[in-house]
């Protein structure tokens, strides 16, 4: 595997790990959240699952998708604070 591919794979895995941690935090906090936030989670959760499946594809598009979902999850977690 080339160095660029190795670095890209490492970045994707790091992002995926962060997504999984945030996902777990959001699920716990959702128990106390209002309906608006729960609706937002229902829209975002399928994207999280999709990213987890796509993470094995080591491409720039996957990296961008991971970053996008990570940002959305971070924003959702902040709204739950």
C-alpha positions in Angstrom: 0.0 0.0 0.0 1.4 3.4 -0.9 2.2 6.1 1.7 -0.7 8.3 0.5 -3.1 5.4 0.8 -1.8 4.5 4.2 -2.2 8.0 5.4 -5.6 8.3 4.0 -6.7 5.0 5.6 -5.3 6.2 9.0 -7.2 9.5 8.7 -10.5 7.7 7.8 -10.0 5.3 10.7 -9.4 8.1 13.1 -12.5 9.9 11.9 -14.5 6.7 12.1 -13.4 6.2 15.7 -14.4 9.8 16.6 -17.8 9.2 14.9 -18.4 6.1 16.9 -17.6 7.8 20.2 -19.8 10.8 19.3 -22.6 8.5 18.2 -22.5 6.7 21.6 -22.5 10.0 23.5 -25.4 11.3 21.4 -27.5 8.2 22.0 -27.0 8.5 25.8 -28.0 12.2 25.8 -31.0 11.7 23.5 -32.9 10.2 26.4 -33.2 13.7 27.9 -33.6 15.6 24.6 -36.6 17.2 23.0 -38.4 15.9 19.9 -36.6 18.4 17.6 -33.2 17.0 18.5 -34.5 13.4 18.2 -35.8 14.2 14.7 -32.4 15.5 13.8 -30.8 12.3 15.1 -33.2 10.1 13.1 -32.0 11.9 9.9 -28.3 11.7 10.8 -28.2 8.1 12.1 -28.5 6.5 8.7 -25.6 8.6 7.5 -23.5 7.4 10.4 -24.3 3.8 9.5 -23.5 4.4 5.8 -20.1 5.9 6.7 -19.2 3.0 8.9 -19.9 0.7 5.9 -18.0 2.9 3.5 -15.0 3.4 5.7 -13.2 0.4 4.1 -13.1 2.4 0.8 -9.9 4.3 1.1 -10.8 7.3 -1.1 -10.8 11.1 -0.8 -14.6 10.9 -1.1 -14.8 8.6 1.9 -12.5 10.9 3.9 -14.7 13.9 3.0 -17.9 12.0 3.9 -16.3 11.0 7.3 -15.4 14.6 8.0 -18.9 15.8 7.1 -20.7 13.3 9.4 -18.1 14.0 12.1 -19.0 17.7 12.0 -22.7 17.1 12.0 -22.4 14.7 15.0 -20.3 17.3 16.8 -22.9 19.9 16.2 -25.7 17.7 17.4 -23.7 16.8 20.5 -23.2 20.5 21.3 -26.9 21.1 20.9 -27.5 18.4 23.6 -25.3 20.1 26.1 
